[in-house]
Amino acid sequence: MYTREEIDKIVHENEELKRKLSVAQSWMKREVRNQIKNVAMARIKEIDSPEGSWNDLSPEELEKQISDQIVDYFGDILLLNAPTWTIDAITASEIHFYHMKKNDKLDWLAVVSWYHKVFDALIETLITKNYRKFAKKQKWVLLRVNDPIEKSLNLVVNKKYILGTGRLYAIIWKIRRGEELYEFWQCFKDFLDKYPELKDILLDNYFYFNFTKLNRLEVLWKKRHKWVITYKDTEIAREMLLGNLEDEKSIFYMMMKAISGV
């Protein structure tokens, strides 16, 4: 049994920890908002905006609107744990998206390119780094078959190439179908079995639905290379990747949540 003095000490220590946590959370929120504010204002100044194209919002009002939406959606913990410059890229994409809705003659590739960079960074941080270590530990280092995905995974493991969105989708597609896998593919499946939380995300029906819709849209590869991305394409991509800053089942939100471990 605790004495009265010991109980009072524990209560005091808990209150002190709560106070420190509150201070830390306030600091994190301030740091995130300041970073988004700086990026937003820089991007706004870069864009030669005709009068009235901001829907009558001043640059400061637009910056606040964008930063509030991003922080309210992701939260400071997810943003602080995200890969370097993720905040910058998402903020830039939102600034360009809201600006370009007012001018359909602008190039929508600018927005989609930011999405692509964020997606690649999230894949590298959440998946590829650990997969490389796992594959080498399992001694899967030799390419034995002439298959495009096997070749890509071999380069990912042995040459530190990135695992692109298209390759990742193909891997998930085949694993979900339960088909026979070549060695590097099988190693990837074994890797997911070792990390069930990551596996649950990648094979989640909602995640897969969004990823499938995005893949069929072709904005991250075919249309991007041909420079034929429309506003509608970008709008759909934003919904799948960012959930319109509302849906917490979006691709980016689920991946950033997994990275943060919350």
GUKOLGU-33526 format. One line per field, with one value per residue (C-alpha): residue number from 1; x, y, z negated; residue in three letters. Coordinates in nm, 4 decimals, padded with zeros to 6 digits. Example, Ala and Ser with C-alpha at 12.3 -4.5 7.8 and 13.67 -1.06 7.14 Angstrom:
<sites>
resi c(1; 2)
X c(01.2300; 01.3670)
Y c(-00.4500; -00.1060)
Z c(-00.7800; -00.7140)
resn c(ALA; SER)
</sites>
This chain:
<sites>
resi c(1; 2; 3; 4; 5; 6; 7; 8; 9; 10; 11; 12; 13; 14; 15; 16; 17; 18; 19; 20; 21; 22; 23; 24; 25; 26; 27; 28; 29; 30; 31; 32; 33; 34; 35; 36; 37; 38; 39; 40; 41; 42; 43; 44; 45; 46; 47; 48; 49; 50; 51; 52; 53; 54; 55; 56; 57; 58; 59; 60; 61; 62; 63; 64; 65; 66; 67; 68; 69; 70; 71; 72; 73; 74; 75; 76; 77; 78; 79; 80; 81; 82; 83; 84; 85; 86; 87; 88; 89; 90; 91; 92; 93; 94; 95; 96; 97; 98; 99; 100; 101; 102; 103; 104; 105; 106; 107; 108; 109; 110; 111; 112; 113; 114; 115; 116; 117; 118; 119; 120; 121; 122; 123; 124; 125; 126; 127; 128; 129; 130; 131; 132; 133; 134; 135; 136; 137; 138; 139; 140; 141; 142; 143; 144; 145; 146; 147; 148; 149; 150; 151; 152; 153; 154; 155; 156; 157; 158; 159; 160; 161; 162; 163; 164; 165; 166; 167; 168; 169; 170; 171; 172; 173; 174; 175; 176; 177; 178; 179; 180; 181; 182; 183; 184; 185; 186; 187; 188; 189; 190; 191; 192; 193; 194; 195; 196; 197; 198; 199; 200; 201; 202; 203; 204; 205; 206; 207; 208; 209; 210; 211; 212; 213; 214; 215; 216; 217; 218; 219; 220; 221; 222; 223; 224; 225; 226; 227; 228; 229; 230; 231; 232; 233; 234; 235; 236; 237; 238; 239; 240; 241; 242; 243; 244; 245; 246; 247; 248; 249; 250; 251; 252; 253; 254; 255; 256; 257; 258; 259; 260; 261; 262)
X c(00.0000; 00.1155; 00.1413; -00.0434; 00.2858; 00.3741; 00.0314; 00.0627; 00.4085; 00.2781; -00.0140; 00.2246; 00.4595; 00.1671; 00.0468; 00.3970; 00.4220; 00.0842; 00.2046; 00.5257; 00.3313; 00.0939; 00.3884; 00.5515; 00.2289; 00.1831; 00.5403; 00.4926; 00.1733; 00.3424; 00.6431; 00.4255; 00.2049; 00.5058; 00.6642; 00.3429; 00.2967; 00.6463; 00.6056; 00.2582; 00.3627; 00.6671; 00.4523; 00.1888; 00.4548; 00.5934; 00.2603; 00.1704; -00.1938; -00.4415; -00.6513; -00.9475; -00.8197; -00.7897; -01.1655; -01.1217; -00.8872; -00.5693; -00.2433; -00.2387; -00.5972; -00.5276; -00.2114; -00.4085; -00.6864; -00.4428; -00.2317; -00.5381; -00.6773; -00.3502; -00.2828; -00.6440; -00.6424; -00.3076; -00.2359; 00.1044; 00.2271; 00.1800; 00.3331; 00.6382; 00.7101; 00.6610; 00.9637; 01.1663; 00.9934; 00.6599; 00.4963; 00.6517; 00.5299; 00.1740; 00.1499; 00.2831; 00.0378; -00.2561; -00.1497; -00.1163; -00.4413; -00.6516; -00.4833; -00.5159; -00.8862; -00.9284; -00.7339; -00.7905; -00.5098; -00.2412; -00.0473; -00.1895; 00.1339; 00.2703; 00.0215; 00.0505; 00.4305; 00.4115; 00.1802; 00.4232; 00.7179; 00.5288; 00.4142; 00.7693; 00.9035; 00.6370; 00.7038; 01.0782; 01.0369; 00.7584; 00.8375; 01.1552; 01.4200; 01.3021; 01.2434; 01.6057; 01.7349; 01.4996; 01.5895; 01.9632; 01.9271; 01.7366; 02.0124; 01.7784; 02.0440; 02.0569; 01.8294; 01.7233; 01.4326; 01.3698; 01.0704; 01.0192; 00.9077; 01.1825; 01.4363; 01.2954; 01.3007; 01.6539; 01.7595; 01.5705; 01.7559; 02.1024; 02.1329; 01.9101; 01.6678; 01.3302; 01.0234; 00.7892; 00.4140; 00.3429; 00.5692; 00.4262; 00.0738; 00.1679; 00.3209; 00.0149; -00.2170; -00.0434; -00.0125; -00.3836; -00.4656; -00.2636; -00.0635; 00.2672; 00.5522; 00.9119; 01.1869; 01.2065; 00.8262; 00.8009; 01.0581; 00.8389; 00.5394; 00.7497; 00.8557; 00.4908; 00.4178; 00.6864; 00.5271; 00.1522; 00.0534; 00.2113; 00.0566; -00.2876; -00.2514; -00.1254; -00.3822; -00.6651; -00.9680; -01.0119; -00.6427; -00.6410; -00.9547; -00.7945; -00.4657; -00.6463; -00.8464; -00.5301; -00.3405; -00.6146; -00.6188; -00.2587; -00.1669; 00.1517; 00.2980; 00.1418; -00.0457; 00.2334; 00.4900; 00.2571; 00.1633; -00.2105; -00.3283; -00.6640; -00.8265; -01.0623; -00.7657; -00.6035; -00.9257; -00.9613; -00.5933; -00.6297; -00.9298; -00.7459; -00.4177; -00.5251; -00.8885; -00.9735; -00.8202; -01.1230; -01.1167; -00.8710; -00.8717; -00.6757; -00.3488; -00.1260; -00.3046; -00.2859; 00.0819; 00.1781; -00.0143; 00.1804; 00.5124; 00.4176; 00.3083; -00.0183)
Y c(00.0000; 00.3540; 00.6123; 00.9415; 01.1180; 00.8717; 00.9123; 01.2924; 01.2646; 01.0414; 01.2769; 01.5736; 01.3926; 01.3004; 01.6591; 01.7781; 01.5258; 01.6396; 02.0004; 01.9167; 01.7142; 02.0053; 02.2418; 01.9969; 01.9551; 02.3326; 02.3695; 02.0986; 02.2575; 02.5975; 02.4566; 02.2727; 02.5754; 02.8029; 02.5659; 02.5423; 02.9198; 02.9855; 02.7392; 02.8668; 03.2311; 03.1470; 02.9519; 03.2249; 03.4821; 03.2542; 03.2398; 03.5357; 03.5542; 03.7771; 03.9974; 03.8132; 03.4641; 03.3879; 03.4070; 03.7466; 03.6045; 03.7936; 03.5931; 03.5901; 03.4642; 03.1957; 03.0872; 03.0518; 02.8598; 02.6154; 02.5676; 02.5160; 02.2515; 02.0576; 02.0630; 01.9862; 01.6901; 01.5245; 01.6572; 01.7675; 01.4165; 01.2735; 01.5772; 01.5880; 01.2183; 01.2333; 01.2192; 01.5369; 01.8100; 01.6200; 01.9225; 02.1454; 01.9260; 01.8875; 02.2590; 02.3438; 02.1050; 02.2608; 02.6162; 02.5263; 02.3283; 02.6134; 02.8651; 02.6592; 02.5933; 02.9586; 02.9227; 02.6120; 02.7095; 02.6301; 02.3038; 02.0484; 01.8512; 02.0856; 01.9591; 01.5914; 01.6115; 01.7149; 01.4215; 01.1859; 01.3101; 01.2643; 00.9152; 00.8075; 00.9428; 00.7624; 00.4344; 00.4664; 00.5475; 00.3044; 00.0107; 00.0064; 00.0711; -00.2161; -00.4436; -00.3975; -00.4961; -00.7924; -00.9216; -00.9000; -01.0716; -01.3507; -01.3571; -01.2831; -01.1068; -01.2984; -01.2417; -01.5792; -01.5061; -01.2640; -01.0810; -00.7000; -00.6890; -00.9276; -00.7067; -00.3963; -00.5551; -00.6768; -00.3193; -00.1924; -00.4359; -00.4312; -00.0901; 00.1160; 00.2080; 00.3457; 00.1246; 00.3229; 00.3461; 00.1336; -00.1502; -00.1386; -00.1644; -00.4636; -00.6385; -00.5779; -00.6848; -01.0204; -01.0903; -01.0214; -01.2693; -01.5388; -01.6193; -01.8021; -01.5563; -01.5408; -01.5140; -01.1378; -01.1135; -01.4001; -01.2232; -00.9130; -01.1201; -01.2734; -00.9219; -00.8163; -01.1254; -01.0097; -00.6637; -00.7393; -00.3761; -00.2689; -00.5692; -00.4748; -00.1275; -00.2325; -00.5102; -00.3107; -00.3033; 00.0733; 00.1406; -00.1004; 00.0584; 00.4029; 00.2699; 00.0848; 00.3930; 00.6027; 00.3464; 00.3274; 00.7064; 00.6882; 01.0347; 00.9157; 00.7575; 00.7583; 01.0905; 01.2524; 01.1701; 01.2809; 01.6065; 01.5426; 01.5749; 01.7503; 01.9272; 01.6302; 01.3909; 01.6032; 01.6304; 01.2499; 01.2014; 01.4498; 01.2579; 00.9233; 01.0522; 01.3300; 01.2429; 01.6053; 01.6737; 01.5089; 01.1308; 00.9593; 00.6499; 00.8286; 00.6803; 00.9519; 00.9617; 00.5839; 00.5714; 00.8693; 00.7201; 00.3955; 00.5838; 00.7662; 00.4435; 00.5880)
Z c(00.0000; 00.0745; -00.2004; -00.1669; -00.0983; 00.1793; 00.3415; 00.3310; 00.4898; 00.7713; 00.8353; 00.8439; 01.0879; 01.3147; 01.3185; 01.4037; 01.6883; 01.8231; 01.8108; 01.9980; 02.2544; 02.3095; 02.3610; 02.6040; 02.8011; 02.8224; 02.9437; 03.2085; 03.3378; 03.3543; 03.5405; 03.7922; 03.8554; 03.8953; 04.1466; 04.3481; 04.3290; 04.4628; 04.7488; 04.8351; 04.8456; 05.0591; 05.3062; 05.3221; 05.4100; 05.6827; 05.8648; 06.0829; 05.9799; 06.1623; 05.9372; 05.7919; 05.8698; 05.5002; 05.4598; 05.2889; 05.0238; 04.9399; 04.9530; 04.5709; 04.5534; 04.8120; 04.6288; 04.3044; 04.4763; 04.6367; 04.3228; 04.1017; 04.3369; 04.3553; 03.9798; 03.8881; 04.1260; 04.0527; 03.7049; 03.5818; 03.4870; 03.8369; 04.0022; 03.7763; 03.8323; 04.2098; 04.4443; 04.4914; 04.6955; 04.7002; 04.5394; 04.8047; 05.0904; 04.9628; 04.8913; 05.2374; 05.4013; 05.2160; 05.3005; 05.6681; 05.6664; 05.5274; 05.7527; 06.0679; 06.0211; 06.1188; 06.4404; 06.6525; 06.8907; 06.6330; 06.6343; 06.3905; 06.4051; 06.1367; 05.8770; 05.9698; 05.9590; 05.5931; 05.5230; 05.6921; 05.4871; 05.1609; 05.2610; 05.3526; 05.0219; 04.8189; 05.0015; 04.9397; 04.5699; 04.4854; 04.7129; 04.9179; 04.6523; 04.4350; 04.7331; 04.8466; 04.5032; 04.4844; 04.8314; 04.7706; 04.4349; 04.6080; 04.8722; 05.1635; 05.3679; 05.6985; 05.9958; 06.1331; 06.3715; 06.6565; 06.5127; 06.5020; 06.1374; 06.0274; 06.2034; 06.0337; 05.6889; 05.7492; 05.8237; 05.5202; 05.2950; 05.4488; 05.6167; 05.3836; 05.6612; 05.5543; 05.5578; 05.7827; 05.7388; 06.0462; 05.9321; 05.5814; 05.7166; 05.9333; 05.6322; 05.4130; 05.6957; 05.7375; 05.3642; 05.3139; 05.5900; 05.4171; 05.7306; 05.7404; 05.6851; 05.8023; 05.5431; 05.4855; 05.4919; 05.2429; 05.0279; 05.0336; 04.9222; 04.6430; 04.5455; 04.5135; 04.3053; 04.0628; 04.0398; 04.0100; 03.9435; 04.2725; 04.4458; 04.3133; 04.4644; 04.8068; 04.8428; 04.6853; 04.9168; 04.8933; 04.9511; 05.2441; 05.3918; 05.3838; 05.5197; 05.8011; 05.8989; 05.8959; 06.1029; 06.3645; 06.3830; 06.5139; 06.3843; 06.2146; 06.5247; 06.8748; 06.8608; 06.6622; 06.9291; 07.2076; 07.0317; 07.0723; 06.7102; 06.6757; 06.3830; 06.3399; 06.3276; 06.0590; 05.8608; 05.8529; 05.7644; 05.4776; 05.3474; 05.3574; 05.2125; 04.9775; 04.9140; 04.9952; 04.6521; 04.4922; 04.5395; 04.3015; 04.5239; 04.7965; 04.9194; 04.7735; 04.4382; 04.3863; 04.4825; 04.2638; 03.9739; 04.0144; 04.0187; 03.6986; 03.5314; 03.4018)
resn c(MET; TYR; THR; ARG; GLU; GLU; ILE; ASP; LYS; ILE; VAL; HIS; GLU; ASN; GLU; GLU; LEU; LYS; ARG; LYS; LEU; SER; VAL; ALA; GLN; SER; TRP; MET; LYS; ARG; GLU; VAL; ARG; ASN; GLN; ILE; LYS; ASN; VAL; ALA; MET; ALA; ARG; ILE; LYS; GLU; ILE; ASP; SER; PRO; GLU; GLY; SER; TRP; ASN; ASP; LEU; SER; PRO; GLU; GLU; LEU; GLU; LYS; GLN; ILE; SER; ASP; GLN; ILE; VAL; ASP; TYR; PHE; GLY; ASP; ILE; LEU; LEU; LEU; ASN; ALA; PRO; THR; TRP; THR; ILE; ASP; ALA; ILE; THR; ALA; SER; GLU; ILE; HIS; PHE; TYR; HIS; MET; LYS; LYS; ASN; ASP; LYS; LEU; ASP; TRP; LEU; ALA; VAL; VAL; SER; TRP; TYR; HIS; LYS; VAL; PHE; ASP; ALA; LEU; ILE; GLU; THR; LEU; ILE; THR; LYS; ASN; TYR; ARG; LYS; PHE; ALA; LYS; LYS; GLN; LYS; TRP; VAL; LEU; LEU; ARG; VAL; ASN; ASP; PRO; ILE; GLU; LYS; SER; LEU; ASN; LEU; VAL; VAL; ASN; LYS; LYS; TYR; ILE; LEU; GLY; THR; GLY; ARG; LEU; TYR; ALA; ILE; ILE; TRP; LYS; ILE; ARG; ARG; GLY; GLU; GLU; LEU; TYR; GLU; PHE; TRP; GLN; CYS; PHE; LYS; ASP; PHE; LEU; ASP; LYS; TYR; PRO; GLU; LEU; LYS; ASP; ILE; LEU; LEU; ASP; ASN; TYR; PHE; TYR; PHE; ASN; PHE; THR; LYS; LEU; ASN; ARG; LEU; GLU; VAL; LEU; TRP; LYS; LYS; ARG; HIS; LYS; TRP; VAL; ILE; THR; TYR; LYS; ASP; THR; GLU; ILE; ALA; ARG; GLU; MET; LEU; LEU; GLY; ASN; LEU; GLU; ASP; GLU; LYS; SER; ILE; PHE; TYR; MET; MET; MET; LYS; ALA; ILE; SER; GLY; VAL)
</sites>
